[in-house]
Amino acid sequence: MTATFTPQLLGRAENALRALLLRTLAGSGVGYEEWVLLAAVIAADAPRAEIADRTAHTLRIDPARVDGALATLVGAGFVTADSDRVRLTPDGRRWLDARRAVVAQNTAALLDGVPADDLAVAGRVLAAVTARADALLATASAPS
């Protein structure tokens, strides 16, 4: 049976991948929003506001929820935050490295045997869908 690319298929894939990640995070007190925020912190040494904006945009959530995720990470001792910067702590680095190793194993298992050409096509399609959705979100008004 050949899979057809549909929003439902994309949603099922996203849900399955998120569930796999959440299983990796289970018991840590860190959820998906905190995970994405950590990724933004380690991706760039940027001002706190820029990291918060990037995370809110990536997740398409209200910035107040990013503040909550940041409070969770500070409370866990994984980051320090002042008015200017968010920084990963040594404990945060160890915790993150351990979970990233599991994510890397899961990613390898997921992609094992998928031809490189298929992965390239999937990447182009997902990038195009994301760009188009972002464009629609930027121009469309919410239903009344």
Contacts in CASP RR format, 6 or more apart in sequence:
PFRMAT RR
TARGET T0000
AUTHOR 0000-0000-0000
METHOD contacts of the structure
MODEL  1
MTATFTPQLLGRAENALRALLLRTLAGSGVGYEEWVLLAAVIAADAPRAE
IADRTAHTLRIDPARVDGALATLVGAGFVTADSDRVRLTPDGRRWLDARR
AVVAQNTAALLDGVPADDLAVAGRVLAAVTARADALLATASAPS
3 9 0 8 1.000
5 125 0 8 1.000
10 129 0 8 1.000
18 32 0 8 1.000
20 106 0 8 1.000
21 32 0 8 1.000
21 35 0 8 1.000
21 103 0 8 1.000
22 31 0 8 1.000
22 32 0 8 1.000
24 99 0 8 1.000
24 102 0 8 1.000
24 103 0 8 1.000
24 106 0 8 1.000
25 31 0 8 1.000
25 32 0 8 1.000
25 35 0 8 1.000
25 99 0 8 1.000
28 76 0 8 1.000
28 95 0 8 1.000
28 99 0 8 1.000
29 72 0 8 1.000
29 76 0 8 1.000
30 38 0 8 1.000
30 72 0 8 1.000
30 73 0 8 1.000
30 76 0 8 1.000
30 78 0 8 1.000
31 69 0 8 1.000
31 72 0 8 1.000
32 59 0 8 1.000
33 55 0 8 1.000
33 59 0 8 1.000
33 61 0 8 1.000
33 65 0 8 1.000
33 66 0 8 1.000
33 68 0 8 1.000
33 69 0 8 1.000
34 69 0 8 1.000
34 72 0 8 1.000
34 73 0 8 1.000
36 55 0 8 1.000
36 58 0 8 1.000
36 59 0 8 1.000
36 69 0 8 1.000
37 51 0 8 1.000
37 55 0 8 1.000
37 66 0 8 1.000
37 69 0 8 1.000
37 70 0 8 1.000
37 73 0 8 1.000
38 73 0 8 1.000
38 78 0 8 1.000
38 79 0 8 1.000
38 88 0 8 1.000
38 96 0 8 1.000
40 46 0 8 1.000
40 51 0 8 1.000
40 54 0 8 1.000
40 55 0 8 1.000
40 58 0 8 1.000
41 51 0 8 1.000
41 79 0 8 1.000
41 86 0 8 1.000
41 87 0 8 1.000
41 88 0 8 1.000
42 88 0 8 1.000
42 96 0 8 1.000
44 50 0 8 1.000
44 51 0 8 1.000
45 85 0 8 1.000
46 54 0 8 1.000
47 84 0 8 1.000
47 85 0 8 1.000
48 81 0 8 1.000
48 82 0 8 1.000
48 83 0 8 1.000
48 84 0 8 1.000
48 85 0 8 1.000
48 86 0 8 1.000
51 86 0 8 1.000
52 63 0 8 1.000
52 66 0 8 1.000
52 67 0 8 1.000
52 70 0 8 1.000
53 63 0 8 1.000
55 61 0 8 1.000
55 66 0 8 1.000
55 69 0 8 1.000
56 62 0 8 1.000
56 63 0 8 1.000
56 65 0 8 1.000
56 66 0 8 1.000
59 65 0 8 1.000
59 66 0 8 1.000
60 137 0 8 1.000
70 79 0 8 1.000
70 81 0 8 1.000
70 86 0 8 1.000
73 79 0 8 1.000
73 81 0 8 1.000
74 80 0 8 1.000
74 81 0 8 1.000
76 92 0 8 1.000
76 95 0 8 1.000
77 89 0 8 1.000
77 91 0 8 1.000
77 92 0 8 1.000
78 88 0 8 1.000
78 89 0 8 1.000
78 91 0 8 1.000
78 92 0 8 1.000
78 95 0 8 1.000
78 96 0 8 1.000
79 86 0 8 1.000
79 87 0 8 1.000
79 88 0 8 1.000
79 89 0 8 1.000
79 92 0 8 1.000
80 86 0 8 1.000
80 87 0 8 1.000
80 89 0 8 1.000
81 87 0 8 1.000
88 96 0 8 1.000
111 119 0 8 1.000
END
